[in-house]
Amino acid sequence: MKLGARLTTHALSAGAAGISFVAQPLPGSDQLFVIPIQYLLAASLVKERGAPLSKAAWSQVHQIIWGGGALRLMLGLTLGLIPLAGAVTNAITAFVTTQYLGYYVDRALDSPDKPPSALSIQDVLDAVTSLFTARAR
């Protein structure tokens, strides 16, 4: 990832995290701000590369953005009942999903004809399961 793309990703991730932290008392309200920030990030990275917007792997980008939104909403409705834990969790998930989106779009633009597959819920579950099974041995 080039420096400009990295700085853009970090700045927008920090902005998404800050907004999520502040907006946490109303579960789901951060989506009104974070989702447009994430689409802005994807479009900015495509524009920075000088590629047409059609070159982005939009179906995977949509999955990452809306999957992250569903994750934040689910965590907001569960951990959001704990005053500070909900806000911190919301901010962390907004930051991580925006960072992942930036790195995914950058990798997808490296090979526009065959973009990498997006991280799925099953991939996350397999990674968490492997952590616990490796420790159990």
Backbone torsions as a table, in degrees:
resi	resn	phi	psi	omega
1	MET	NA	129.3	179.4
2	LYS	-72.9	161.7	-174.7
3	LEU	-59.2	-44.0	-179.6
4	GLY	-61.0	-44.3	178.8
5	ALA	-66.3	-38.9	179.3
6	ARG	-65.0	-43.4	179.4
7	LEU	-65.6	-40.6	177.3
8	THR	-62.0	-45.0	179.5
9	THR	-62.3	-46.1	-179.4
10	HIS	-64.4	-43.2	-178.3
11	ALA	-64.3	-46.8	-179.5
12	LEU	-70.3	-31.0	175.4
13	SER	-66.2	-42.8	178.2
14	ALA	-64.6	-40.1	177.1
15	GLY	-63.3	-43.1	178.3
16	ALA	-63.6	-39.6	179.1
17	ALA	-65.9	-43.4	179.5
18	GLY	-62.9	-43.9	178.7
19	ILE	-64.6	-41.5	179.1
20	SER	-63.3	-38.4	179.5
21	PHE	-64.1	-44.9	-177.2
22	VAL	-72.2	-37.6	-174.9
23	ALA	-84.8	-0.7	-173.1
24	GLN	-59.0	-34.7	-177.3
25	PRO	-56.0	-25.6	174.5
26	LEU	-106.4	98.4	-175.9
27	PRO	-53.8	130.7	178.7
28	GLY	88.6	-14.0	-177.8
29	SER	-69.1	-26.0	178.8
30	ASP	-66.5	-22.5	179.9
31	GLN	-60.1	-30.6	180.0
32	LEU	-63.2	-22.6	-178.2
33	PHE	-109.8	-40.6	-174.5
34	VAL	-70.1	-42.9	-178.7
35	ILE	-61.7	-45.9	175.0
36	PRO	-62.5	-34.9	176.8
37	ILE	-62.2	-40.4	-178.8
38	GLN	-69.4	-38.4	175.0
39	TYR	-66.8	-36.8	176.0
40	LEU	-61.8	-41.6	177.8
41	LEU	-60.4	-48.9	-179.0
42	ALA	-60.2	-46.7	-179.6
43	ALA	-65.9	-37.3	179.7
44	SER	-65.1	-41.5	179.7
45	LEU	-67.0	-37.8	177.4
46	VAL	-65.4	-45.2	-179.1
47	LYS	-65.0	-39.1	-179.7
48	GLU	-61.7	-33.2	177.5
49	ARG	-79.0	-11.4	-177.9
50	GLY	77.3	15.7	179.8
51	ALA	-91.4	152.1	174.3
52	PRO	-68.8	152.4	-178.7
53	LEU	-58.8	-24.9	-179.8
54	SER	-70.3	-13.9	-179.2
55	LYS	-77.9	-16.4	179.5
56	ALA	-73.2	149.0	178.2
57	ALA	-83.0	76.8	-169.5
58	TRP	-64.3	-32.3	-179.5
59	SER	-65.0	-40.8	176.7
60	GLN	-70.7	-36.1	178.0
61	VAL	-61.8	-44.0	177.3
62	HIS	-60.7	-42.3	-179.9
63	GLN	-62.0	-42.6	-179.7
64	ILE	-65.7	-46.5	-177.0
65	ILE	-65.5	-50.7	-176.3
66	TRP	-74.8	-30.1	174.4
67	GLY	-66.4	-40.6	175.5
68	GLY	-64.7	-37.3	176.6
69	GLY	-64.3	-41.6	177.9
70	ALA	-65.4	-38.8	177.7
71	LEU	-63.5	-45.8	178.4
72	ARG	-62.2	-41.0	179.3
73	LEU	-64.9	-44.3	179.4
74	MET	-61.9	-45.9	179.0
75	LEU	-67.8	-33.9	178.3
76	GLY	-67.1	-33.6	179.6
77	LEU	-80.0	-16.7	178.4
78	THR	-103.6	-63.4	-179.0
79	LEU	-77.6	-13.9	179.8
80	GLY	-63.3	-17.1	178.3
81	LEU	-74.7	-19.1	176.0
82	ILE	-93.9	116.0	-168.7
83	PRO	-45.2	-63.3	-174.8
84	LEU	-84.4	-32.3	-178.7
85	ALA	-62.3	-39.8	179.3
86	GLY	-64.1	-43.4	-179.5
87	ALA	-66.0	-42.8	-179.9
88	VAL	-66.5	-44.2	179.0
89	THR	-62.1	-42.2	178.6
90	ASN	-61.0	-44.9	-179.4
91	ALA	-65.3	-42.7	-178.9
92	ILE	-63.9	-45.2	-179.1
93	THR	-67.0	-35.5	176.3
94	ALA	-64.9	-42.4	-179.9
95	PHE	-64.0	-49.2	-175.5
96	VAL	-66.2	-43.9	-179.3
97	THR	-67.3	-34.5	178.2
98	THR	-70.7	-40.2	175.5
99	GLN	-60.9	-47.9	-179.4
100	TYR	-60.6	-41.0	178.5
101	LEU	-59.7	-45.3	179.9
102	GLY	-60.5	-46.1	179.5
103	TYR	-68.3	-34.7	178.3
104	TYR	-65.6	-48.0	-178.7
105	VAL	-61.5	-40.3	178.9
106	ASP	-62.0	-44.9	178.1
107	ARG	-65.5	-38.5	-179.7
108	ALA	-65.9	-33.6	178.8
109	LEU	-74.6	-21.7	175.6
110	ASP	-66.8	-34.4	178.8
111	SER	-134.8	77.1	-174.8
112	PRO	-65.1	-24.0	-179.9
113	ASP	-75.5	-28.4	179.4
114	LYS	-138.9	79.8	-178.6
115	PRO	-67.6	151.3	178.8
116	PRO	-66.0	156.0	178.6
117	SER	-74.2	145.1	179.7
118	ALA	-76.2	153.1	177.1
119	LEU	-65.2	129.3	-179.6
120	SER	-106.9	167.9	176.2
121	ILE	-59.7	-38.0	179.0
122	GLN	-63.3	-38.9	176.7
123	ASP	-60.5	-42.6	179.5
124	VAL	-65.1	-45.9	179.3
125	LEU	-61.8	-40.7	178.4
126	ASP	-64.1	-40.4	179.8
127	ALA	-65.5	-43.4	179.3
128	VAL	-66.3	-43.1	179.0
129	THR	-61.6	-42.3	-179.8
130	SER	-65.5	-31.8	176.4
131	LEU	-62.5	-45.5	-177.4
132	PHE	-73.9	-35.7	179.6
133	THR	-72.8	-32.0	177.6
134	ALA	-68.5	-36.5	179.4
135	ARG	-74.3	-26.3	-177.8
136	ALA	-74.3	-22.4	-177.5
137	ARG	-73.7	NA	NA
